[in-house]
Amino acid sequence: MRLGLGLGMGVAAGPIASFVPTDLSGITLWLRAGVGYSSGTWLDQSGAGHNFTQASGPAQPTTGTIAGQPALVFNGTSQYLSSAASAFSGQTAGEAFIVMQLDADPPATGAGGLWTFGTGASDHTPFTDGVIYSGWGSDTRKTTVDPATSMASAACIYNIRSAANAWSSHLNGTQLFTTATNSVAFPSVCVIGSGNVAGSVFHKGKIGEVLVFNRVLTSDERTSNLAYLGSLYGIAIA
């Protein structure tokens, strides 16, 4: 396993040699907007084959850029992608990273639904009050916080960890929320671009990259992943 360089406080990560997320074991999803997206199909680069698709043309996200890198653009009203059934439902723990940027923070009514990777109530990242309500990898949605950093001012890295009796969320390397009350759960169908499987709360903004692991990473592994994403998208990591 090749680990990247450490991160300086408050500065964007520097070059990280040849590290890529697939150097780490347990990766179950790696989506990059500049690789493998065409006509509503976003191909998984992890090797696990967990592609995300959308058959309806009007519901397919379009392409754009985020921090100078390719991104998928979601309109906040109808566009989302879904996984194959049971792609992640067997996971007993997980950690995720997503490079994203909102059009507005807080979002308008009906927006803020970044993704669906839990079995509780609808995800809002954030809701119209600015607070993130998330149950990623859990059977219960958590009421977390209104981040001090705007998720619309620039590209950011949102990171969540879910294990038995442990759940936490982080923005650009800084912890937002943590709780020891958690039961791990993943839905039979996961969604990117909507906060619920029904498709009624949508993401309005951009997504550049998504990483999911079937375990919680070590501190060194997480540092390498954050350095990789921070360097690529010019994001300062705390």
RODO-2510 file (C-alpha; in nm, 4 decimals, decimal comma):
residues 238
     n   res          X          Y          Z
     1     m     0,0000     0,0000     0,0000
     2     r     0,1414     0,3401    -0,0979
     3     l     0,0505     0,6185     0,1413
     4     g     0,0676     0,9859     0,0516
     5     l     0,2280     1,2795     0,2255
     6     g     0,0946     1,4373     0,5452
     7     l    -0,1211     1,7486     0,5347
     8     g    -0,0258     2,0945     0,6545
     9     m    -0,2752     2,2879     0,8625
    10     g    -0,4941     2,5162     0,6564
    11     v    -0,3163     2,4644     0,3247
    12     a    -0,3991     2,2670     0,0155
    13     a    -0,2271     1,9314    -0,0011
    14     g     0,0841     1,9122    -0,2158
    15     p     0,1789     1,6460    -0,4719
    16     i     0,1212     1,2955    -0,3389
    17     a     0,3381     1,0865    -0,5687
    18     s     0,1556     0,7889    -0,7162
    19     f    -0,1163     0,7336    -0,4552
    20     v    -0,4647     0,6518    -0,5814
    21     p    -0,7658     0,5408    -0,3710
    22     t    -0,7524     0,1846    -0,5064
    23     d    -0,4222     0,1434    -0,3183
    24     l    -0,6418     0,0989    -0,0089
    25     s    -0,8243    -0,2260     0,0630
    26     g    -1,2005    -0,2329     0,0997
    27     i    -1,2847     0,0234    -0,1671
    28     t    -1,6331    -0,0495    -0,3043
    29     l    -1,6973     0,2632    -0,5113
    30     w    -1,4831     0,5171    -0,6955
    31     l    -1,6614     0,7574    -0,9258
    32     r    -1,4751     1,0338    -1,1094
    33     a    -1,6680     1,2760    -1,3283
    34     g    -1,3894     1,2901    -1,5875
    35     v    -1,3724     0,9123    -1,6218
    36     g    -1,6477     0,6741    -1,7204
    37     y    -1,9545     0,9008    -1,7393
    38     s    -2,1688     0,8946    -2,0519
    39     s    -2,5415     0,9082    -2,1284
    40     g    -2,6573     0,8570    -1,7706
    41     t    -2,4092     0,5842    -1,6752
    42     w    -2,1289     0,6569    -1,4265
    43     l    -1,8864     0,3654    -1,4271
    44     d    -1,7296     0,2552    -1,0994
    45     q    -1,3481     0,2750    -1,1149
    46     s    -1,2933     0,0699    -0,7958
    47     g    -1,3209    -0,2689    -0,9653
    48     a    -1,6309    -0,3608    -0,7638
    49     g    -1,8623    -0,2927    -1,0585
    50     h    -2,1020    -0,0697    -0,8639
    51     n    -2,2056     0,1547    -1,1509
    52     f    -2,4669     0,4298    -1,1077
    53     t    -2,7197     0,4847    -1,3850
    54     q    -3,0191     0,6893    -1,4960
    55     a    -3,2228     0,5689    -1,7948
    56     s    -3,4373     0,8810    -1,8289
    57     g    -3,2702     1,1490    -2,0387
    58     p    -3,4220     1,4511    -1,8585
    59     a    -3,3194     1,3026    -1,5209
    60     q    -2,9547     1,2565    -1,6215
    61     p    -2,7051     1,5055    -1,4739
    62     t    -2,5089     1,7153    -1,7200
    63     t    -2,1338     1,7768    -1,7277
    64     g    -1,9367     2,0800    -1,6138
    65     t    -1,6377     2,1597    -1,3941
    66     i    -1,5569     2,1988    -1,0263
    67     a    -1,2315     2,3679    -0,9237
    68     g    -1,1105     2,3264    -1,2811
    69     q    -1,1777     1,9515    -1,2841
    70     p    -1,4630     1,7632    -1,4562
    71     a    -1,7858     1,7434    -1,2580
    72     l    -2,1443     1,6269    -1,2887
    73     v    -2,3996     1,9052    -1,2559
    74     f    -2,7363     1,8331    -1,0867
    75     n    -3,0292     2,0708    -1,1372
    76     g    -3,1921     2,0353    -0,7939
    77     t    -3,5319     1,9340    -0,9304
    78     s    -3,5142     1,6010    -1,1127
    79     q    -3,1649     1,4661    -1,1782
    80     y    -3,0127     1,1683    -0,9956
    81     l    -2,8318     0,8349    -1,0459
    82     s    -2,9059     0,4986    -0,8818
    83     s    -2,6994     0,1895    -0,8021
    84     a    -2,7892    -0,1681    -0,8810
    85     a    -2,9959    -0,3384    -0,6125
    86     s    -2,8010    -0,4697    -0,3112
    87     a    -2,4729    -0,3156    -0,4272
    88     f    -2,3857    -0,1968    -0,0746
    89     s    -2,6482    -0,3578     0,1495
    90     g    -2,4044    -0,6198     0,2846
    91     q    -2,1570    -0,3669     0,4255
    92     t    -2,1147    -0,3786     0,8037
    93     a    -1,9188    -0,0494     0,8210
    94     g    -1,8188     0,2228     0,5807
    95     e    -1,6426     0,5476     0,5086
    96     a    -1,7203     0,7881     0,2265
    97     f    -1,5647     1,0944     0,0666
    98     i    -1,7418     1,3210    -0,1796
    99     v    -1,6061     1,6270    -0,3582
   100     m    -1,9008     1,8613    -0,4031
   101     q    -2,0181     2,2206    -0,4278
   102     l    -2,3664     2,3600    -0,3740
   103     d    -2,5189     2,6317    -0,5889
   104     a    -2,6449     2,7955    -0,2694
   105     d    -2,5952     2,7328     0,1031
   106     p    -2,8508     2,6951     0,2458
   107     p    -3,0310     2,5532    -0,0574
   108     a    -3,3775     2,6370    -0,1816
   109     t    -3,6779     2,4312    -0,0748
   110     g    -3,6677     2,0876    -0,2411
   111     a    -3,2905     2,0923    -0,2862
   112     g    -3,0137     1,9734    -0,0541
   113     g    -3,0607     1,6009    -0,1182
   114     l    -2,7004     1,5009    -0,1874
   115     w    -2,7290     1,1218    -0,1724
   116     t    -2,9062     0,8211    -0,0191
   117     f    -2,6803     0,5642     0,1509
   118     g    -2,8840     0,4949     0,4651
   119     t    -3,2225     0,3514     0,5596
   120     g    -3,3527     0,6364     0,7790
   121     a    -3,5339     0,9541     0,6789
   122     s    -3,4361     1,1713     0,3834
   123     d    -3,0827     1,3116     0,3643
   124     h    -3,0414     1,6910     0,3543
   125     t    -2,6875     1,8176     0,2901
   126     p    -2,7900     2,0698     0,4098
   127     f    -3,1565     2,1533     0,4702
   128     t    -3,2993     2,5032     0,4167
   129     d    -3,1984     2,5908     0,7764
   130     g    -2,8349     2,5221     0,6881
   131     v    -2,8146     2,2132     0,9117
   132     i    -2,6952     1,8801     0,7676
   133     y    -2,9373     1,5947     0,8400
   134     s    -2,7638     1,2712     0,7427
   135     g    -2,7934     0,8995     0,8059
   136     w    -2,5219     0,7847     0,5648
   137     g    -2,4510     0,4156     0,6339
   138     s    -2,6999     0,4137     0,9217
   139     d    -3,0553     0,3118     1,0064
   140     t    -3,1205     0,6507     1,1682
   141     r    -3,0791     1,0038     1,0358
   142     k    -2,8607     1,2274     1,2504
   143     t    -2,9282     1,5952     1,3142
   144     t    -2,5737     1,7302     1,2850
   145     v    -2,4696     2,0979     1,2498
   146     d    -2,4732     2,4014     1,0240
   147     p    -2,1091     2,4043     0,9043
   148     a    -1,9181     2,7271     0,9595
   149     t    -1,7689     2,6836     0,6123
   150     s    -2,0090     2,7479     0,3244
   151     m    -2,0539     2,4452     0,0993
   152     a    -2,1295     2,6813    -0,1891
   153     s    -1,8292     2,9156    -0,1783
   154     a    -1,5868     2,6562    -0,3215
   155     a    -1,5390     2,2849    -0,3775
   156     c    -1,5269     2,0906    -0,0509
   157     i    -1,4642     1,7367     0,0720
   158     y    -1,7474     1,5907     0,2810
   159     n    -1,6362     1,2754     0,4693
   160     i    -1,8553     1,0369     0,6746
   161     r    -1,7610     0,7328     0,8829
   162     s    -2,0134     0,4723     1,0010
   163     a    -1,9470     0,1730     1,2257
   164     a    -2,1242    -0,0026     1,5118
   165     n    -2,1731     0,2555     1,7897
   166     a    -1,9744     0,5194     1,6007
   167     w    -2,0752     0,7759     1,3385
   168     s    -1,9049     1,1018     1,2439
   169     s    -1,9020     1,3623     0,9688
   170     h    -1,6212     1,5932     0,8558
   171     l    -1,5713     1,8826     0,6157
   172     n    -1,2289     1,9419     0,4622
   173     g    -1,0721     1,7358     0,7404
   174     t    -1,2484     1,9158     1,0275
   175     q    -1,4964     1,7196     1,2373
   176     l    -1,8536     1,8475     1,2183
   177     f    -2,0391     1,5952     1,4319
   178     t    -1,9879     1,2660     1,6155
   179     t    -2,2079     1,0247     1,8089
   180     a    -2,1657     0,6846     1,9736
   181     t    -2,5280     0,5984     1,8934
   182     n    -2,5309     0,4202     1,5585
   183     s    -2,6395     0,1000     1,3881
   184     v    -2,4902     0,0391     1,0436
   185     a    -2,7351     0,0006     0,7558
   186     f    -2,7228     0,0484     0,3800
   187     p    -3,0321     0,0484     0,1550
   188     s    -3,0920    -0,2018    -0,1225
   189     v    -3,0576     0,0816    -0,3756
   190     c    -2,8256     0,3770    -0,3195
   191     v    -2,8722     0,7126    -0,4908
   192     i    -2,6463     1,0039    -0,5831
   193     g    -2,8200     1,3373    -0,6445
   194     s    -3,1289     1,2724    -0,4328
   195     g    -3,1777     1,2505    -0,0570
   196     n    -3,4236     0,9620    -0,0845
   197     v    -3,4963     0,6709    -0,3161
   198     a    -3,8307     0,8262    -0,4126
   199     g    -3,6425     1,1136    -0,5738
   200     s    -3,8182     1,4091    -0,4085
   201     v    -3,5247     1,5977    -0,2497
   202     f    -3,2493     1,6764    -0,4977
   203     h    -2,8916     1,8012    -0,5063
   204     k    -2,8487     2,1400    -0,6726
   205     g    -2,4821     2,1772    -0,7487
   206     k    -2,1792     1,9809    -0,8630
   207     i    -2,0103     1,6523    -0,7741
   208     g    -1,6568     1,5769    -0,8863
   209     e    -1,5673     1,2519    -0,7144
   210     v    -1,7171     0,9878    -0,4834
   211     l    -1,5296     0,7276    -0,2779
   212     v    -1,6849     0,4565    -0,0602
   213     f    -1,5040     0,1941     0,1507
   214     n    -1,6521    -0,1065     0,3322
   215     r    -1,4636    -0,0200     0,6515
   216     v    -1,3477     0,2819     0,8493
   217     l    -1,0013     0,3863     0,7343
   218     t    -0,6979     0,4328     0,9559
   219     s    -0,5780     0,7869     1,0231
   220     d    -0,2852     0,7470     0,7809
   221     e    -0,5101     0,6077     0,5084
   222     r    -0,7555     0,8919     0,5540
   223     t    -0,4722     1,1457     0,5388
   224     s    -0,3608     0,9990     0,2069
   225     n    -0,7122     1,0116     0,0626
   226     l    -0,7641     1,3699     0,1757
   227     a    -0,4237     1,4674     0,0350
   228     y    -0,5120     1,3088    -0,2996
   229     l    -0,8475     1,4887    -0,3222
   230     g    -0,7178     1,8154    -0,1806
   231     s    -0,4318     1,8282    -0,4288
   232     l    -0,6538     1,7442    -0,7255
   233     y    -0,9292     1,9946    -0,6449
   234     g    -0,7240     2,2644    -0,4723
   235     i    -0,9010     2,2197    -0,1380
   236     a    -0,7332     2,3303     0,1857
   237     i    -0,7326     2,0498     0,4428
   238     a    -0,7314     2,1291     0,8163
***
